[in-house]
Amino acid sequence: MTENSREASSVLAKHTYTVSAVVRGYAGRTLYVNVGDGVIESKPVTQEMKDKFIGGRGFDLWLLWNGVADDTKWDDPENEIVISSGPCGGTTQYPGSGKSIVATVSPLTNVVIDSNAGGHFGPLLKFAGWDAVEVQGKADKDVIVVIDGTTGTVRIEVAPEDAPGDTHLLGRWLLDRYAADEEARRYTSSITAGTGSEHTRMGCLNFSLYDRKRQDLRYKQAGRGGIGTVLRDKRIKALVVRSRPVKGDSNAPADLGRISRTGAEMHREVREFDPIQNRMRSRGTSYLVQIMDDYDLLPVHNFRYGSHPDTPQINGDVWEARFTQGLPDGCWYGCTIACAHAVDGYEVKSGPHKGQIVIVDGPEYETIAAVGSNCGIFDPDVVLEINFYCDTYGIDTISFGTALGFVMECYEAGVLDTEKTGGLELSFGSADAALAVLHQMGQGEAFGEVVGLGIRGMKRYFVEQYDTDARFLQDIGMEAKGLEYSEYVTKESLAQQGGYGLTNKGPHHDEAWLIFMDLVNNQLPTFEDKAEALHYFPMWRTWFGLCGFCKLPWNDVVHPKNAQSAEPSKIPHHVQNYVEIFSGVTGREVTSQDLIDMAEGVYNFQRVFNIRLGYGLREHDAIPYRSVGPVTAEEYESRADRYDEQLRELLNLEPETMSTEEKMSALRVHRERQYELLIDAVYERRGWTADGVPTLSKLQSLGIDYPEVVAVVERHL
């Protein structure tokens, strides 16, 4: 179809613009698209936005705040999906600089969710002339939003009825339609969500990248919080962006030499130390599987246990042998860590795409642990099959695996039976039943429709429909704020319990990963130490999301000299790298403390945003007891020596004289009290009230005491 004939038949709205050059990391404007009424507008990026919200997640939150109302729900037309990269996004000289950050009101949590993804969309969006895109409204038919930086046009098009539904087919269809030749394909990217996003609350977004070696598409996921569900609720089939060719100076940085020198040193570090540290370049994040198992931290059977004798069947050795195409294999240009591995030539074994030969991206550690060990599945072929279908259906692998583990425990505990599951025997390790549920979720059918509600939705459903013990479900349902847990057993790490519970968006590892500092290395012995870590690390990881950075180059490849620094856990020489890169791109001279201050302003703004939407208080920072201690007698007995010793040392009890139930009860009272004391310490360190509300003085010190922000806070003081 020619451009003219396409416009005549399918274009609902069109906006033309002049593609201005990016200057010091900013395009200088954001794009607003309303797919309901066809409005397409350009908005200026103000100096205030750059100073206070920086980019990426900060721009997302600011635009979303101004786009929604206090009572906006996830499926209201005024809910928005906002996508931005950040001023350093698209840098080719420093590894891990290709992230896109997305935000919306979540169908799982009912508050703001932010999620990040690799791939090419965010940087190409900026190089097409836009620092962010916010999409609002609901179309009455499936549409495609096309942002073409080569012609200076933005279009809302009707999606043809023959357009495929699932991502691995739809992505190729979009590429053929909007990028006619090899050169165009290199600088074209799409965002899609498959049929599973239409039928579940845990839909993910697939961000495409054109792999020049494979001459095919690959995908990275913004998985958390159901953003793909919001996309399909708006009847958006895809977002497509095209830009002019990416070059080393596409960001027009203030000091390209400074960036190049810093990047060259980091590249040398990666090449020298990654092969003897985590081997990210050859096995990606799958290196974590065996380490977590060795330290009793790998979720097994719905987080009941932390290790399993069959773990070697799905550990990093297995995936390194399966990953293809060699090195490097990254998701953005110039990333020497290149952890984004894939399995080529995989033949699909089940479901509607059976027999097709596909590329399976990953699996990443979180996927392996979620759909593998957490569900008692230790077959790598099944893990690949689930990984592929979750991606193409547009279902978050973390939420799926954690939710399925909950279902399997409910089945084994008698909460569910084959009558309730439609004949599926969903005990741990039941691979065929797990795949059957996944395919049902892809079509919105049978028991899969129930699982698609997510754990919080299932808990309500099981209580209402089956008169189940609500406390038991709360204890074993691994969700907080409505978001399913990512894949670490936290029972022995109070700091990581806080790293999951005391978050803005829910229990996800990209805010504070403190298990090793706390449990293995004993670097956080006091409440004050833990509170300081739960201040610093969430701020630092927030900053990555403001600028378009991946966190892996920060802490997964480290020069040995770091061990001699005053605070090795903070990796100070890498922190200095980011000071150099940010200053080199933007021309804004900063210190490491300035970076923390930037993040703290945005972090507190997001907390107030949650409060505005009716959540974000202390009661919403509660976590399931399974993440704190043992729920069942079997669980206690599996670590009886450890728990009995704690009863002796911490509570001066004599476990030999107590029943298992008595020991569990005493331990629970103690551990729940410890979590409450941790909350007190963290809130005090963050400058929040005892109910978790940022104080007016905190807002003022951060420069975010806008009248509308203050008004929200004052209602809770």
C-alpha positions as CSV (number, residue, x, y, z in Angstrom):
1,M,0.0,0.0,0.0
2,T,1.4,3.4,-0.9
3,E,1.5,6.3,1.6
4,N,-1.2,8.2,-0.3
5,S,-3.6,5.3,-0.6
6,R,-3.1,4.5,3.1
7,E,-3.9,8.0,4.1
8,A,-7.0,8.0,2.0
9,S,-8.4,4.9,3.5
10,S,-7.2,4.8,7.1
11,V,-5.8,8.0,8.6
12,L,-8.1,9.4,11.3
13,A,-5.9,12.3,12.3
14,K,-2.6,13.8,11.2
15,H,-0.2,16.3,12.7
16,T,2.8,17.7,10.9
17,Y,5.9,19.1,12.6
18,T,9.4,20.2,11.9
19,V,11.9,17.7,13.3
20,S,14.3,20.0,15.2
21,A,17.7,18.8,16.4
22,V,18.2,17.4,19.9
23,V,20.2,19.8,22.0
24,R,22.1,18.6,25.1
25,G,19.9,15.5,25.4
26,Y,16.6,17.2,25.0
27,A,14.3,17.5,22.0
28,G,12.5,20.3,23.7
29,R,8.9,19.2,23.4
30,T,6.5,16.4,24.2
31,L,3.8,14.8,22.1
32,Y,0.2,14.5,23.1
33,V,-2.1,12.1,21.3
34,N,-5.7,11.5,22.1
35,V,-6.9,8.4,20.3
36,G,-10.5,9.1,21.3
37,D,-11.1,12.5,19.8
38,G,-8.1,12.6,17.4
39,V,-6.3,15.5,18.9
40,I,-2.6,15.6,18.4
41,E,-0.6,18.4,19.9
42,S,3.0,19.5,20.7
43,K,3.8,20.7,24.2
44,P,7.0,22.6,25.2
45,V,9.5,21.1,27.7
46,T,10.0,23.9,30.2
47,Q,13.2,24.6,32.1
48,E,11.2,23.7,35.3
49,M,10.6,20.2,33.9
50,K,14.3,19.7,33.1
51,D,15.4,21.1,36.5
52,K,12.9,19.2,38.7
53,F,11.7,16.2,36.7
54,I,14.9,15.7,34.5
55,G,13.3,13.3,32.0
56,G,12.2,9.6,31.7
57,R,10.2,8.6,34.7
58,G,10.1,12.2,35.9
59,F,8.5,13.5,32.7
60,D,6.1,10.6,32.7
61,L,4.9,11.4,36.2
62,W,4.6,15.2,35.6
63,L,2.6,14.7,32.4
64,L,0.4,12.0,33.9
65,W,-0.3,14.1,37.0
66,N,-1.5,16.9,34.8
67,G,-3.5,14.5,32.6
68,V,-5.6,12.6,35.2
69,A,-8.1,13.5,37.9
70,D,-8.1,12.5,41.6
71,D,-10.6,9.7,40.9
72,T,-9.2,8.5,37.6
73,K,-9.3,4.7,37.3
74,W,-7.1,2.6,35.0
75,D,-9.8,2.0,32.4
76,D,-11.1,5.6,32.3
77,P,-10.5,7.4,29.0
78,E,-8.5,10.1,30.8
79,N,-5.9,7.7,32.0
80,E,-2.7,8.1,30.1
81,I,0.2,6.0,29.0
82,V,3.3,8.2,29.0
83,I,6.7,7.1,27.6
84,S,10.0,8.8,27.8
85,S,13.7,8.0,27.6
86,G,15.6,10.9,29.4
87,P,18.4,13.2,28.5
88,C,21.1,10.5,28.5
89,G,18.9,7.9,26.7
90,G,20.3,7.1,23.3
91,T,23.9,7.6,24.3
92,T,26.0,5.1,22.3
93,Q,29.3,5.6,24.2
94,Y,28.3,4.3,27.6
95,P,26.7,0.8,28.2
96,G,23.1,0.6,29.2
97,S,21.8,3.9,27.8
98,G,18.8,2.7,25.8
99,K,16.0,2.5,28.3
100,S,12.4,3.6,27.8
101,I,10.3,4.3,30.9
102,V,6.5,4.0,30.9
103,A,3.9,5.2,33.4
104,T,0.2,4.8,33.8
105,V,-2.5,4.2,36.4
106,S,-2.3,0.5,36.9
107,P,-5.1,-2.1,36.6
108,L,-3.4,-4.2,39.3
109,T,-2.5,-1.5,41.9
110,N,-4.9,1.4,41.1
111,V,-2.0,3.8,41.6
112,V,0.9,5.0,39.3
113,I,3.0,2.2,37.9
114,D,6.3,2.8,36.2
115,S,8.1,0.2,34.2
116,N,11.2,0.3,32.1
117,A,12.3,-1.6,29.0
118,G,15.2,-1.9,26.7
119,G,14.8,-1.9,22.9
120,H,14.9,1.1,20.6
121,F,11.6,3.0,21.1
122,G,12.6,5.6,23.7
123,P,15.8,6.8,22.1
124,L,14.2,6.8,18.6
125,L,11.3,8.8,19.9
126,K,13.6,11.5,21.1
127,F,15.6,11.5,17.8
128,A,12.3,11.8,16.0
129,G,11.8,15.0,17.9
130,W,9.9,14.2,21.1
131,D,11.2,13.9,24.7
132,A,8.0,12.0,25.7
133,V,4.7,10.9,24.2
134,E,1.5,10.8,26.3
135,V,-1.5,8.9,24.9
136,Q,-5.0,9.5,26.2
137,G,-8.6,8.6,25.3
138,K,-10.2,5.5,24.0
139,A,-10.6,4.7,20.3
140,D,-13.8,3.0,19.1
141,K,-11.8,0.7,16.9
142,D,-8.3,-0.6,16.8
143,V,-5.8,2.1,15.9
144,I,-2.1,2.5,15.2
145,V,-0.2,5.6,16.2
146,V,2.7,6.4,13.9
147,I,5.4,8.9,14.8
148,D,7.5,9.5,11.7
149,G,10.6,11.6,12.4
150,T,11.7,11.1,8.8
151,T,8.7,13.0,7.4
152,G,7.7,15.1,10.4
153,T,4.3,13.5,10.7
154,V,2.2,11.9,13.5
155,R,-0.8,9.9,12.4
156,I,-3.6,7.9,14.0
157,E,-4.5,5.2,11.6
158,V,-7.2,2.5,11.6
159,A,-5.6,-0.9,12.1
160,P,-6.6,-3.2,9.3
161,E,-8.8,-6.1,10.3
162,D,-6.1,-8.6,9.0
163,A,-3.4,-7.2,11.3
164,P,-2.2,-10.0,13.6
165,G,-3.0,-10.0,17.3
166,D,0.1,-11.5,19.0
167,T,3.4,-9.6,19.1
168,H,5.8,-11.9,17.3
169,L,3.5,-11.7,14.2
170,L,2.2,-8.2,14.7
171,G,5.7,-6.7,15.0
172,R,6.9,-8.2,11.7
173,W,3.6,-7.0,10.1
174,L,4.3,-3.5,11.3
175,L,7.9,-3.6,10.2
176,D,6.9,-4.6,6.7
177,R,4.2,-1.9,6.6
178,Y,6.2,1.0,7.9
179,A,9.9,0.2,7.1
180,A,10.3,-0.8,3.5
181,D,14.1,-1.3,3.4
182,E,17.0,-2.4,5.7
183,E,18.1,1.1,6.5
184,A,14.6,2.1,7.6
185,R,14.2,-1.0,9.8
186,R,17.3,-0.2,11.8
187,Y,15.6,3.0,13.0
188,T,12.0,1.8,13.4
189,S,10.6,0.5,16.6
190,S,7.1,-0.5,17.8
191,I,5.3,-1.0,21.1
192,T,2.6,-3.7,21.1
193,A,0.6,-5.9,23.5
194,G,-0.9,-9.2,22.4
195,T,-4.2,-10.9,23.0
196,G,-3.3,-11.8,26.6
197,S,-3.2,-8.1,27.5
198,E,-6.9,-7.8,26.3
199,H,-8.0,-10.5,28.8
200,T,-5.9,-10.1,31.9
201,R,-4.9,-7.4,34.4
202,M,-1.2,-8.2,34.0
203,G,-0.6,-7.2,30.3
204,C,2.9,-6.1,29.4
205,L,4.3,-3.9,26.6
206,N,6.7,-5.3,24.0
207,F,9.3,-2.8,22.8
208,S,10.9,-3.9,19.5
209,L,14.5,-3.6,18.3
210,Y,15.7,-4.6,14.9
211,D,18.5,-7.0,15.2
212,R,20.9,-6.4,12.3
213,K,22.7,-9.7,12.8
214,R,19.6,-11.8,12.8
215,Q,17.8,-9.4,10.3
216,D,14.7,-9.9,12.5
217,L,12.9,-8.3,15.4
218,R,13.5,-8.9,19.0
219,Y,11.5,-7.6,22.0
220,K,12.1,-6.2,25.5
221,Q,9.3,-5.9,27.9
222,A,7.9,-3.2,30.2
223,G,6.3,-5.9,32.2
224,R,5.1,-4.6,35.5
225,G,1.7,-3.4,36.5
226,G,-0.5,-4.2,33.5
227,I,0.4,-1.3,31.2
228,G,-0.3,-3.6,28.2
229,T,-3.8,-4.0,29.5
230,V,-4.2,-0.2,29.5
231,L,-2.9,-0.1,25.9
232,R,-5.4,-2.6,24.6
233,D,-8.2,-1.1,26.7
234,K,-7.6,2.1,24.7
235,R,-7.9,0.0,21.5
236,I,-4.3,0.9,20.5
237,K,-2.9,-1.9,18.4
238,A,0.6,-0.4,18.3
239,L,2.7,2.7,18.6
240,V,5.3,3.0,15.9
241,V,8.3,5.4,15.7
242,R,10.8,6.1,12.9
243,S,13.8,8.3,13.2
244,R,16.7,9.5,11.1
245,P,19.9,7.4,11.5
246,V,21.3,7.3,15.0
247,K,24.9,8.7,15.3
248,G,27.3,9.0,18.2
249,D,26.4,12.7,18.5
250,S,22.7,12.4,18.1
251,N,22.1,13.8,21.6
252,A,24.2,16.8,20.7
253,P,26.0,16.6,24.1
254,A,27.7,19.5,25.7
255,D,31.0,17.6,25.9
256,L,31.2,14.5,23.6
257,G,34.9,13.9,24.5
258,R,34.1,13.7,28.2
259,I,31.4,11.1,27.5
260,S,33.7,9.1,25.2
261,R,36.5,9.0,27.7
262,T,34.3,7.9,30.5
263,G,32.6,5.3,28.3
264,A,35.9,3.9,27.0
265,E,37.1,3.2,30.5
266,M,33.9,1.5,31.4
267,H,34.1,-0.6,28.2
268,R,37.5,-1.8,29.2
269,E,36.2,-2.6,32.7
270,V,33.4,-4.7,31.2
271,R,35.8,-6.6,28.8
272,E,38.3,-7.4,31.6
273,F,36.1,-8.2,34.6
274,D,32.8,-9.5,33.3
275,P,34.3,-12.9,32.3
276,I,35.5,-13.5,35.8
277,Q,32.6,-12.0,37.7
278,N,29.0,-12.6,36.5
279,R,29.5,-13.4,32.8
280,M,26.7,-11.1,31.8
281,R,28.0,-11.0,28.2
282,S,27.6,-14.8,27.8
283,R,24.6,-15.7,30.0
284,G,22.8,-12.5,31.0
285,T,20.9,-12.3,34.2
286,S,20.5,-16.1,34.3
287,Y,23.8,-16.2,36.2
288,L,21.7,-15.4,39.3
289,V,19.7,-18.6,39.4
290,Q,22.4,-20.8,41.0
291,I,23.6,-18.1,43.3
292,M,20.1,-17.5,44.7
293,D,19.7,-21.2,45.1
294,D,23.0,-21.5,46.9
295,Y,22.0,-18.8,49.4
296,D,18.4,-20.2,49.9
297,L,16.9,-17.2,48.2
298,L,15.5,-18.7,45.0
299,P,11.6,-18.9,45.2
300,V,10.4,-22.4,45.1
301,H,6.8,-23.6,45.4
302,N,5.3,-20.1,45.9
303,F,8.2,-18.7,47.9
304,R,7.9,-21.4,50.6
305,Y,11.4,-22.6,50.1
306,G,14.7,-21.0,48.8
307,S,16.4,-23.9,47.0
308,H,15.7,-27.1,45.2
309,P,17.9,-30.0,44.1
310,D,16.7,-29.7,40.5
311,T,17.9,-26.1,40.1
312,P,21.0,-27.1,38.0
313,Q,18.5,-28.0,35.3
314,I,17.6,-24.3,34.8
315,N,20.7,-22.5,36.0
316,G,23.0,-20.2,34.0
317,D,25.1,-23.0,32.6
318,V,22.0,-24.3,30.8
319,W,21.1,-21.0,29.3
320,E,24.6,-20.1,28.3
321,A,24.6,-23.3,26.2
322,R,21.3,-22.4,24.6
323,F,21.8,-18.7,23.8
324,T,22.8,-18.1,20.2
325,Q,24.4,-15.5,18.0
326,G,27.4,-15.0,20.2
327,L,28.7,-11.6,21.4
328,P,27.7,-8.9,21.7
329,D,24.0,-9.3,22.0
330,G,22.7,-6.1,23.5
331,C,19.4,-4.2,23.3
332,W,21.0,-0.7,22.5
333,Y,23.9,0.4,20.4
334,G,27.2,0.5,22.2
335,C,26.3,-1.6,25.2
336,T,29.3,-3.9,25.9
337,I,27.5,-5.7,28.7
338,A,25.2,-7.0,26.1
339,C,23.1,-9.1,28.4
340,A,20.0,-9.3,26.1
341,H,20.4,-12.9,24.9
342,A,18.0,-15.0,22.9
343,V,17.4,-18.5,21.7
344,D,17.0,-18.7,17.9
345,G,15.2,-21.4,16.0
346,Y,12.9,-22.4,18.8
347,E,10.0,-24.6,17.6
348,V,6.8,-23.7,19.4
349,K,5.3,-26.9,21.0
350,S,1.8,-25.9,22.0
351,G,-1.1,-23.5,21.6
352,P,-2.2,-21.5,18.5
353,H,1.4,-21.0,17.2
354,K,2.4,-24.6,17.5
355,G,5.0,-25.6,14.9
356,Q,6.2,-22.0,14.2
357,I,10.0,-21.3,14.4
358,V,10.6,-18.3,16.5
359,I,13.2,-16.3,18.5
360,V,12.7,-16.4,22.2
361,D,14.2,-13.4,24.0
362,G,15.8,-14.4,27.2
363,P,14.8,-15.9,29.5
364,E,15.9,-13.5,32.2
365,Y,16.5,-14.5,35.8
366,E,13.1,-13.2,36.9
367,T,11.3,-15.3,34.3
368,I,13.3,-18.5,35.1
369,A,12.6,-18.1,38.8
370,A,8.9,-17.1,38.3
371,V,7.7,-19.6,35.8
372,G,10.3,-22.2,36.7
373,S,11.3,-22.8,40.3
374,N,8.4,-20.9,41.9
375,C,6.0,-23.2,40.1
376,G,8.1,-26.3,40.6
377,I,9.0,-26.5,36.9
378,F,12.6,-27.4,36.1
379,D,12.4,-28.2,32.4
380,P,14.1,-25.5,30.3
381,D,12.0,-26.3,27.3
382,V,8.8,-25.5,29.3
383,V,10.4,-22.3,30.6
384,L,11.1,-21.3,27.0
385,E,7.6,-22.1,25.9
386,I,6.0,-20.1,28.7
387,N,8.5,-17.3,28.1
388,F,7.6,-17.1,24.4
389,Y,3.9,-17.2,25.0
390,C,3.9,-14.7,27.8
391,D,5.8,-12.3,25.5
392,T,3.7,-12.7,22.4
393,Y,0.4,-12.7,24.4
394,G,1.6,-9.6,26.2
395,I,1.6,-11.1,29.7
396,D,4.1,-10.2,32.4
397,T,6.2,-13.3,33.2
398,I,6.8,-12.2,36.8
399,S,3.1,-11.6,37.6
400,F,2.2,-14.8,35.7
401,G,4.7,-17.0,37.5
402,T,4.0,-15.6,40.9
403,A,0.3,-15.8,40.4
404,L,0.5,-19.4,39.2
405,G,2.6,-20.3,42.2
406,F,-0.2,-18.9,44.4
407,V,-2.8,-21.0,42.4
408,M,-0.7,-24.1,42.8
409,E,-0.4,-23.8,46.5
410,C,-4.2,-23.1,46.7
411,Y,-4.8,-26.3,44.7
412,E,-2.5,-28.4,47.0
413,A,-4.1,-26.8,50.1
414,G,-7.6,-27.7,48.9
415,V,-8.8,-24.2,48.2
416,L,-9.1,-25.2,44.6
417,D,-10.0,-28.5,43.0
418,T,-10.5,-29.7,39.4
419,E,-14.1,-28.7,39.5
420,K,-13.1,-25.1,40.2
421,T,-10.2,-25.1,37.7
422,G,-12.1,-26.6,34.9
423,G,-10.4,-30.0,35.1
424,L,-6.8,-28.7,35.4
425,E,-4.7,-30.5,38.0
426,L,-2.6,-27.5,39.1
427,S,-0.2,-29.0,41.6
428,F,3.4,-27.8,41.6
429,G,5.4,-29.0,38.7
430,S,2.4,-29.5,36.4
431,A,3.8,-28.1,33.2
432,D,1.0,-29.1,30.9
433,A,-1.6,-27.5,33.2
434,A,0.5,-24.3,33.5
435,L,0.6,-24.0,29.8
436,A,-3.1,-24.7,29.6
437,V,-3.8,-21.8,32.0
438,L,-1.5,-19.5,30.0
439,H,-3.3,-20.3,26.7
440,Q,-6.7,-19.7,28.4
441,M,-5.4,-16.3,29.6
442,G,-4.4,-15.5,26.1
443,Q,-8.0,-16.0,25.0
444,G,-9.8,-14.8,28.1
445,E,-11.3,-18.3,28.7
446,A,-12.2,-20.6,31.5
447,F,-10.0,-20.7,34.6
448,G,-7.4,-18.5,32.9
449,E,-9.8,-15.6,33.1
450,V,-9.7,-16.0,36.9
451,V,-5.9,-16.2,37.1
452,G,-5.8,-13.1,34.8
453,L,-7.2,-11.1,37.7
454,G,-3.9,-11.2,39.5
455,I,-3.3,-12.4,43.0
456,R,-5.2,-9.6,44.7
457,G,-8.2,-10.2,42.5
458,M,-8.0,-13.9,43.0
459,K,-8.0,-13.6,46.7
460,R,-11.2,-11.6,46.6
461,Y,-12.7,-14.0,44.2
462,F,-11.8,-17.1,46.2
463,V,-13.3,-15.6,49.4
464,E,-16.5,-14.5,47.7
465,Q,-17.0,-17.6,45.6
466,Y,-15.5,-20.4,47.8
467,D,-15.8,-19.0,51.3
468,T,-12.0,-19.4,51.7
469,D,-10.0,-18.3,54.8
470,A,-9.1,-14.8,53.9
471,R,-6.1,-14.6,56.3
472,F,-4.6,-17.7,54.8
473,L,-4.9,-16.3,51.3
474,Q,-3.4,-13.0,52.5
475,D,-0.5,-14.8,54.1
476,I,0.5,-16.9,51.0
477,G,-0.6,-14.5,48.3
478,M,2.7,-12.9,47.2
479,E,1.5,-9.4,46.3
480,A,1.7,-6.0,47.8
481,K,-0.2,-3.0,46.7
482,G,-1.8,-5.4,44.1
483,L,1.5,-6.1,42.3
484,E,2.9,-9.6,42.3
485,Y,6.3,-10.1,43.9
486,S,9.5,-10.4,41.9
487,E,11.6,-13.4,42.5
488,Y,13.6,-13.3,45.8
489,V,12.8,-15.0,49.1
490,T,13.0,-12.3,51.7
491,K,12.2,-14.1,55.0
492,E,15.7,-13.6,56.4
493,S,16.2,-10.1,55.1
494,L,14.3,-7.4,56.9
495,A,15.9,-4.8,54.6
496,Q,14.6,-6.5,51.5
497,Q,11.2,-6.9,53.0
498,G,11.2,-3.1,53.2
499,G,12.7,-3.0,49.7
500,Y,9.5,-4.7,48.5
501,G,6.9,-3.2,50.9
502,L,8.1,0.4,51.2
503,T,7.9,1.2,47.5
504,N,5.8,3.5,45.5
505,K,4.7,0.9,42.9
506,G,4.8,-2.4,44.6
507,P,7.3,-5.2,45.2
508,H,9.7,-5.0,42.3
509,H,13.5,-5.5,42.5
510,D,14.4,-2.3,40.5
511,E,13.9,-0.1,43.6
512,A,16.0,-1.6,46.3
513,W,17.9,-5.0,46.0
514,L,19.4,-5.3,49.5
515,I,19.4,-9.0,50.2
516,F,23.2,-9.5,49.8
517,M,24.1,-6.4,51.8
518,D,21.7,-7.3,54.5
519,L,21.7,-11.1,54.7
520,V,24.9,-12.3,53.2
521,N,27.3,-9.5,54.0
522,N,25.7,-8.3,57.2
523,Q,26.3,-4.7,56.2
524,L,23.0,-3.4,57.6
525,P,22.9,-4.5,61.3
526,T,20.7,-1.7,62.7
527,F,17.4,-0.2,61.8
528,E,19.2,3.0,61.1
529,D,21.5,1.2,58.6
530,K,18.6,-0.4,56.9
531,A,16.7,2.9,56.8
532,E,19.7,4.6,55.2
533,A,20.0,1.9,52.6
534,L,16.2,2.1,51.9
535,H,16.7,5.8,51.3
536,Y,19.9,5.8,49.2
537,F,19.3,2.8,46.9
538,P,15.7,3.6,45.8
539,M,16.8,7.2,45.1
540,W,19.8,6.0,43.0
541,R,17.7,3.6,41.0
542,T,15.0,6.2,40.5
543,W,17.7,8.4,39.0
544,F,18.5,5.8,36.4
545,G,14.9,6.0,35.3
546,L,15.1,9.8,35.0
547,C,17.9,9.6,32.6
548,G,17.3,6.5,30.4
549,F,19.9,4.2,32.0
550,C,19.9,0.5,32.8
551,K,21.2,-0.3,36.3
552,L,23.3,-3.3,35.3
553,P,26.5,-1.4,34.3
554,W,26.3,0.2,37.7
555,N,26.5,-2.9,39.9
556,D,26.9,-6.1,37.9
557,V,30.4,-5.4,36.6
558,V,32.7,-3.8,39.1
559,H,36.4,-2.9,39.1
560,P,38.1,-4.7,42.1
561,K,39.4,-1.3,43.2
562,N,35.9,-0.6,44.4
563,A,36.4,-2.9,47.4
564,Q,39.0,-0.5,48.8
565,S,36.5,2.5,48.8
566,A,34.9,3.8,51.9
567,E,31.4,2.6,50.8
568,P,31.9,-0.3,48.3
569,S,28.2,-1.1,48.2
570,K,27.5,2.3,46.6
571,I,30.2,1.6,43.9
572,P,31.5,5.1,44.0
573,H,33.7,5.1,40.9
574,H,30.6,4.1,38.8
575,V,28.7,6.9,40.5
576,Q,31.3,9.3,39.3
577,N,30.9,7.8,35.8
578,Y,27.3,8.9,35.9
579,V,28.2,12.3,37.2
580,E,30.5,12.7,34.2
581,I,28.0,11.4,31.7
582,F,25.1,13.5,32.9
583,S,27.2,16.6,33.0
584,G,28.8,15.8,29.6
585,V,25.4,15.4,28.0
586,T,23.4,18.2,29.6
587,G,26.2,20.7,30.4
588,R,24.7,20.9,33.9
589,E,27.6,20.4,36.3
590,V,26.5,18.1,39.1
591,T,27.9,16.2,42.1
592,S,26.8,12.7,43.2
593,Q,24.6,14.3,45.8
594,D,22.9,16.3,43.1
595,L,21.9,13.1,41.4
596,I,20.3,11.8,44.7
597,D,18.5,15.1,45.2
598,M,17.0,14.9,41.7
599,A,15.7,11.5,42.4
600,E,14.4,12.3,45.8
601,G,12.2,15.1,44.4
602,V,10.6,12.8,41.8
603,Y,10.3,9.9,44.3
604,N,8.4,12.0,46.8
605,F,6.3,13.4,44.0
606,Q,5.3,9.9,43.1
607,R,4.4,9.1,46.7
608,V,2.1,12.2,46.8
609,F,0.6,11.1,43.5
610,N,-0.3,7.7,45.0
611,I,-1.9,9.5,48.0
612,R,-3.8,11.7,45.6
613,L,-5.3,8.6,44.0
614,G,-6.4,7.3,47.4
615,Y,-3.5,5.1,48.4
616,G,0.2,5.7,49.4
617,L,-0.3,5.6,53.2
618,R,1.2,3.3,55.9
619,E,-1.6,0.7,55.6
620,H,-0.7,0.3,51.9
621,D,2.9,-0.6,52.7
622,A,1.7,-3.9,54.3
623,I,3.2,-7.1,53.0
624,P,2.1,-10.8,53.0
625,Y,3.5,-12.8,55.9
626,R,5.0,-15.3,53.6
627,S,7.6,-12.7,52.7
628,V,8.3,-12.2,56.5
629,G,8.3,-15.7,57.9
630,P,6.9,-19.3,57.6
631,V,3.2,-19.6,57.1
632,T,2.8,-23.4,57.3
633,A,4.2,-26.0,59.6
634,E,5.9,-27.7,56.7
635,E,7.6,-24.4,55.9
636,Y,8.8,-24.0,59.5
637,E,10.1,-27.5,59.8
638,S,12.1,-27.1,56.5
639,R,14.3,-24.6,58.4
640,A,13.6,-25.6,62.0
641,D,17.2,-25.4,63.2
642,R,17.4,-21.8,62.0
643,Y,14.0,-20.7,63.4
644,D,14.5,-22.5,66.7
645,E,17.8,-20.8,67.2
646,Q,16.2,-17.5,66.6
647,L,13.6,-18.2,69.2
648,R,16.4,-18.9,71.7
649,E,18.6,-16.0,70.9
650,L,16.1,-13.3,70.1
651,L,13.1,-14.1,72.4
652,N,14.7,-16.2,75.2
653,L,12.3,-19.0,74.5
654,E,12.8,-22.8,74.8
655,P,11.6,-24.3,71.5
656,E,12.1,-27.8,72.8
657,T,9.0,-27.2,75.1
658,M,6.8,-25.7,72.3
659,S,4.7,-27.2,69.5
660,T,5.4,-26.1,65.9
661,E,2.3,-24.0,66.0
662,E,3.4,-22.2,69.2
663,K,6.8,-21.6,67.8
664,M,5.4,-20.2,64.5
665,S,3.1,-17.9,66.5
666,A,5.9,-16.5,68.7
667,L,8.1,-16.0,65.7
668,R,5.4,-14.2,63.8
669,V,4.7,-11.7,66.5
670,H,8.4,-10.9,66.7
671,R,8.9,-10.6,62.9
672,E,5.8,-8.5,62.3
673,R,6.9,-6.2,65.0
674,Q,10.4,-5.9,63.4
675,Y,8.8,-4.9,60.1
676,E,6.7,-2.1,61.8
677,L,9.8,-0.8,63.5
678,L,11.6,-0.8,60.1
679,I,8.7,1.3,58.7
680,D,9.1,3.8,61.5
681,A,12.8,4.1,60.8
682,V,12.4,4.4,57.0
683,Y,9.7,7.0,57.2
684,E,11.8,9.1,59.6
685,R,14.8,8.9,57.3
686,R,12.7,9.8,54.3
687,G,11.1,12.8,56.0
688,W,7.6,11.4,56.1
689,T,5.0,11.3,58.8
690,A,4.3,8.1,60.8
691,D,1.5,7.5,58.3
692,G,3.9,7.7,55.3
693,V,3.1,11.2,54.1
694,P,5.9,13.5,53.0
695,T,5.9,16.5,55.3
696,L,5.5,20.1,54.0
697,S,9.1,20.8,55.0
698,K,10.3,17.9,52.9
699,L,8.3,19.1,49.9
700,Q,9.7,22.6,50.3
701,S,13.3,21.3,50.7
702,L,12.9,19.4,47.4
703,G,11.3,22.3,45.6
704,I,8.1,20.4,44.8
705,D,5.8,22.3,47.1
706,Y,3.5,23.2,44.2
707,P,0.0,24.3,45.4
708,E,-1.7,21.2,44.1
709,V,0.9,18.9,45.7
710,V,0.7,20.7,49.0
711,A,-3.1,20.4,48.9
712,V,-2.9,16.6,48.7
713,V,-0.5,16.4,51.6
714,E,-2.4,18.8,53.8
715,R,-5.5,16.5,53.7
716,H,-3.4,13.9,55.6
717,L,-1.5,15.9,58.1
